[in-house]
Amino acid sequence: MLMIVSLAIAKKLLLACLLQTLINMAYCCLILFGKLIQQIVFGHLRVVEQQVIHTMKLLECLTWLLIEQFFFTACFSVDI
């Protein structure tokens, strides 16, 4: 019985990791596509604009980390 439960948990973890990987890949592709469009339309950015974008990226990364933490604690809080 314990092995069946642990296999089910392992499958759930594997699916969550695969889903997270796909989401991260899509997110990175969108960022690269946006950066390409930005480079084509506006050319090189000024230093101030680059700093603002860098700050926004840091805040966005922190937000994603909080979302991932919430997702994993919500999905994998298994009572055994």
Backbone as a chain_set.jsonl record, in Angstrom:
{"seq": "MLMIVSLAIAKKLLLACLLQTLINMAYCCLILFGKLIQQIVFGHLRVVEQQVIHTMKLLECLTWLLIEQFFFTACFSVDI", "coords": {"N": [[0.826, -1.199, 0.0], [1.93, 1.228, 0.807], [3.863, 1.551, -1.152], [2.334, 1.972, -3.433], [1.182, 4.426, -2.843], [3.492, 6.017, -2.689], [4.386, 5.778, -5.328], [2.318, 7.076, -6.646], [2.636, 9.642, -5.624], [5.177, 10.183, -6.641], [4.638, 10.19, -9.397], [2.945, 12.39, -9.499], [4.697, 14.435, -8.691], [6.56, 14.314, -10.804], [4.968, 15.018, -13.02], [4.291, 17.613, -12.237], [6.817, 18.818, -12.278], [7.445, 18.575, -15.005], [5.408, 20.153, -16.083], [6.059, 22.62, -14.945], [8.529, 23.034, -16.171], [7.771, 23.268, -18.871], [6.192, 25.574, -18.726], [8.132, 27.435, -17.902], [9.825, 27.338, -20.149], [8.115, 28.35, -22.162], [7.685, 30.885, -21.125], [10.295, 31.968, -21.237], [10.689, 31.93, -24.022], [8.743, 33.785, -24.808], [9.784, 36.08, -23.607], [12.207, 36.358, -25.033], [11.187, 36.733, -27.621], [9.764, 39.136, -27.248], [11.909, 40.794, -26.594], [13.303, 40.763, -29.005], [11.443, 42.044, -30.728], [11.363, 44.516, -29.429], [14.01, 45.364, -29.821], [14.06, 45.592, -32.601], [12.088, 47.558, -33.11], [12.652, 49.787, -31.367], [15.428, 49.966, -31.17], [18.651, 50.277, -29.566], [18.504, 50.581, -26.012], [18.482, 53.3, -23.616], [20.63, 53.798, -20.735], [19.192, 54.28, -18.371], [16.652, 53.29, -19.054], [17.305, 50.6, -19.397], [17.988, 49.931, -16.773], [15.519, 50.199, -15.488], [14.046, 48.17, -16.738], [15.573, 45.984, -15.901], [15.111, 46.049, -13.133], [12.351, 45.553, -13.123], [12.37, 42.953, -14.13], [13.633, 41.601, -12.033], [11.707, 41.897, -9.99], [9.645, 40.504, -11.201], [10.722, 37.929, -11.325], [10.882, 37.349, -8.589], [8.161, 37.326, -8.018], [7.347, 35.088, -9.542], [8.746, 33.112, -8.162], [7.42, 33.148, -5.699], [4.858, 32.366, -6.552], [5.422, 29.771, -7.522], [6.246, 28.578, -5.131], [3.859, 28.688, -3.655], [2.273, 27.088, -5.326], [3.542, 24.551, -5.175], [3.34, 23.993, -2.427], [0.596, 23.941, -2.147], [-0.194, 21.896, -3.89], [1.223, 19.634, -3.117], [0.816, 19.036, -0.471], [0.405, 16.456, 1.161], [-1.439, 14.27, 3.095], [-0.378, 11.652, 4.946]], "CA": [[0.0, 0.0, 0.0], [2.812, 2.386, 0.886], [4.546, 1.708, -2.438], [1.371, 2.557, -4.368], [1.068, 5.839, -2.485], [4.719, 6.71, -3.074], [4.404, 5.868, -6.79], [1.37, 8.122, -7.03], [3.274, 10.916, -5.303], [6.274, 10.37, -7.597], [4.039, 10.585, -10.679], [2.445, 13.76, -9.339], [5.869, 15.313, -8.697], [7.123, 14.328, -12.148], [4.082, 15.825, -13.865], [4.431, 19.013, -11.835], [8.109, 19.3, -12.779], [7.33, 18.736, -16.451], [4.563, 21.317, -16.33], [6.84, 23.806, -14.596], [9.544, 23.2, -17.214], [7.101, 23.783, -20.073], [5.802, 26.963, -18.462], [9.357, 28.238, -17.92], [10.28, 27.442, -21.541], [7.217, 29.272, -22.866], [7.958, 32.211, -20.575], [11.574, 32.419, -21.804], [10.484, 32.205, -25.445], [8.02, 35.05, -24.911], [10.719, 37.157, -23.276], [13.124, 36.528, -26.171], [10.416, 37.312, -28.72], [9.525, 40.541, -26.901], [13.187, 41.51, -26.696], [13.578, 40.915, -30.438], [10.559, 43.109, -31.23], [11.823, 45.767, -28.825], [15.259, 45.744, -30.482], [13.756, 45.996, -33.978], [11.286, 48.78, -33.131], [13.237, 50.917, -30.65], [16.887, 49.983, -31.19], [19.277, 50.138, -28.25], [17.893, 51.385, -24.956], [19.373, 54.095, -22.785], [21.017, 53.134, -19.494], [18.085, 54.397, -17.413], [15.607, 52.359, -19.469], [17.798, 49.254, -19.111], [17.9, 49.717, -15.328], [14.106, 49.997, -15.152], [13.693, 46.825, -17.197], [16.255, 45.036, -15.018], [14.37, 46.05, -11.864], [11.085, 44.878, -13.373], [12.652, 41.525, -14.263], [13.885, 41.07, -10.697], [10.414, 41.798, -9.309], [8.888, 39.44, -11.849], [11.304, 36.663, -10.875], [10.438, 37.134, -7.209], [6.746, 36.964, -8.079], [7.27, 33.701, -10.0], [9.192, 32.236, -7.083], [6.324, 33.057, -4.731], [3.796, 31.567, -7.162], [5.86, 28.379, -7.515], [6.223, 28.105, -3.747], [2.452, 28.472, -3.314], [1.796, 25.955, -6.118], [4.06, 23.295, -4.642], [2.786, 23.72, -1.092], [-0.819, 23.629, -2.303], [-0.374, 20.635, -4.612], [1.912, 18.48, -2.546], [0.577, 18.869, 0.953], [-0.257, 15.158, 1.201], [-1.556, 13.691, 4.426], [-0.143, 10.19, 4.894]], "C": [[0.867, 1.26, 0.0], [3.514, 2.63, -0.44], [3.616, 2.332, -3.471], [1.227, 4.051, -4.101], [2.312, 6.591, -2.928], [4.86, 6.79, -4.591], [3.458, 6.953, -7.283], [1.961, 9.504, -6.755], [4.405, 11.213, -6.279], [5.74, 10.797, -8.957], [3.553, 12.033, -10.627], [3.595, 14.762, -9.366], [6.475, 15.427, -10.086], [6.274, 15.176, -13.083], [4.182, 17.308, -13.524], [5.741, 19.603, -12.347], [8.075, 19.515, -14.287], [6.488, 19.958, -16.809], [5.323, 22.607, -16.043], [7.902, 24.081, -15.661], [8.929, 23.775, -18.483], [6.689, 25.244, -19.903], [7.028, 27.871, -18.507], [9.896, 28.409, -19.337], [9.432, 28.434, -22.327], [7.476, 30.708, -22.418], [9.249, 32.783, -21.166], [11.433, 32.751, -23.29], [9.736, 33.523, -25.646], [8.921, 36.236, -24.596], [11.664, 37.419, -24.445], [12.414, 37.162, -27.365], [10.14, 38.792, -28.474], [10.784, 41.371, -27.015], [13.571, 41.746, -28.155], [12.726, 42.037, -31.034], [11.013, 44.468, -30.7], [13.084, 46.271, -29.527], [14.989, 46.248, -31.893], [13.06, 47.364, -33.998], [12.035, 49.966, -32.545], [14.757, 51.013, -30.749], [17.439, 49.806, -29.782], [18.619, 51.077, -27.243], [18.946, 52.218, -24.241], [19.622, 53.356, -21.48], [19.872, 53.149, -18.478], [16.978, 53.405, -17.76], [16.027, 50.916, -19.196], [17.708, 48.94, -17.623], [16.459, 49.474, -14.898], [13.664, 48.591, -15.552], [14.33, 45.77, -16.306], [15.526, 44.931, -13.679], [13.04, 45.323, -12.017], [11.285, 43.377, -13.493], [12.911, 40.888, -12.903], [12.582, 40.895, -9.922], [9.573, 40.67, -9.889], [9.402, 38.066, -11.43], [10.891, 36.345, -9.445], [8.969, 36.718, -7.167], [6.585, 35.517, -8.51], [7.719, 32.737, -8.925], [8.104, 32.06, -6.026], [5.176, 32.21, -5.272], [4.168, 30.091, -7.152], [5.817, 27.802, -6.109], [4.791, 27.806, -3.319], [1.919, 27.248, -4.03], [2.255, 24.642, -5.513], [3.511, 22.994, -3.261], [1.308, 23.359, -1.19], [-1.033, 22.244, -2.935], [0.181, 19.422, -3.864], [1.804, 18.392, -1.032], [-0.271, 17.606, 1.108], [-0.265, 14.663, 2.64], [-1.403, 12.171, 4.308], [-0.51, 9.579, 6.229]], "O": [[0.583, 2.227, -0.707], [3.74, 3.779, -0.821], [4.056, 3.133, -4.296], [1.159, 4.848, -5.037], [2.209, 7.685, -3.484], [5.4, 7.772, -5.101], [3.77, 7.668, -8.236], [1.804, 10.424, -7.558], [4.579, 12.356, -6.701], [6.319, 11.669, -9.604], [3.723, 12.796, -11.578], [3.485, 15.818, -9.989], [6.863, 16.518, -10.505], [6.809, 15.969, -13.857], [4.162, 18.158, -14.414], [5.778, 20.749, -12.795], [8.605, 20.504, -14.794], [6.823, 20.704, -17.729], [5.24, 23.569, -16.807], [8.145, 25.235, -16.012], [9.503, 24.671, -19.102], [6.823, 26.048, -20.826], [6.974, 28.957, -19.086], [10.368, 29.488, -19.697], [9.962, 29.261, -23.07], [7.483, 31.631, -23.232], [9.29, 33.951, -21.552], [11.993, 33.74, -23.762], [10.06, 34.29, -26.553], [8.831, 37.278, -25.246], [11.897, 38.572, -24.808], [12.974, 38.026, -28.039], [10.266, 39.609, -29.386], [10.747, 42.512, -27.475], [14.101, 42.802, -28.5], [13.239, 42.884, -31.765], [11.041, 45.451, -31.44], [13.213, 47.465, -29.798], [15.607, 47.214, -32.34], [13.404, 48.225, -34.808], [12.058, 51.039, -33.148], [15.319, 52.062, -30.434], [16.77, 49.251, -28.91], [18.233, 52.199, -27.568], [20.134, 51.896, -24.254], [18.915, 52.403, -21.154], [19.616, 52.149, -17.808], [16.426, 52.753, -16.873], [15.196, 50.096, -18.806], [17.388, 47.813, -17.246], [16.204, 48.632, -14.037], [12.986, 47.907, -14.787], [13.694, 44.766, -15.987], [15.349, 43.831, -13.155], [12.646, 44.559, -11.136], [10.458, 42.603, -13.01], [12.465, 39.77, -12.642], [12.374, 39.87, -9.274], [8.875, 39.966, -9.16], [8.615, 37.147, -11.206], [10.583, 35.197, -9.127], [8.583, 35.86, -6.373], [5.786, 34.783, -7.927], [7.144, 31.658, -8.781], [7.892, 30.957, -5.521], [4.584, 31.423, -4.533], [3.34, 29.245, -6.816], [5.398, 26.66, -5.917], [4.535, 26.781, -2.687], [1.196, 26.448, -3.435], [1.458, 23.718, -5.353], [3.24, 21.833, -2.954], [0.817, 22.554, -0.398], [-1.948, 21.516, -2.551], [-0.349, 18.317, -3.979], [2.622, 17.737, -0.386], [-1.499, 17.672, 1.178], [0.766, 14.642, 3.313], [-2.201, 11.502, 3.652], [-0.391, 8.367, 6.407]]}, "num_chains": 1, "name": "protein.A"}
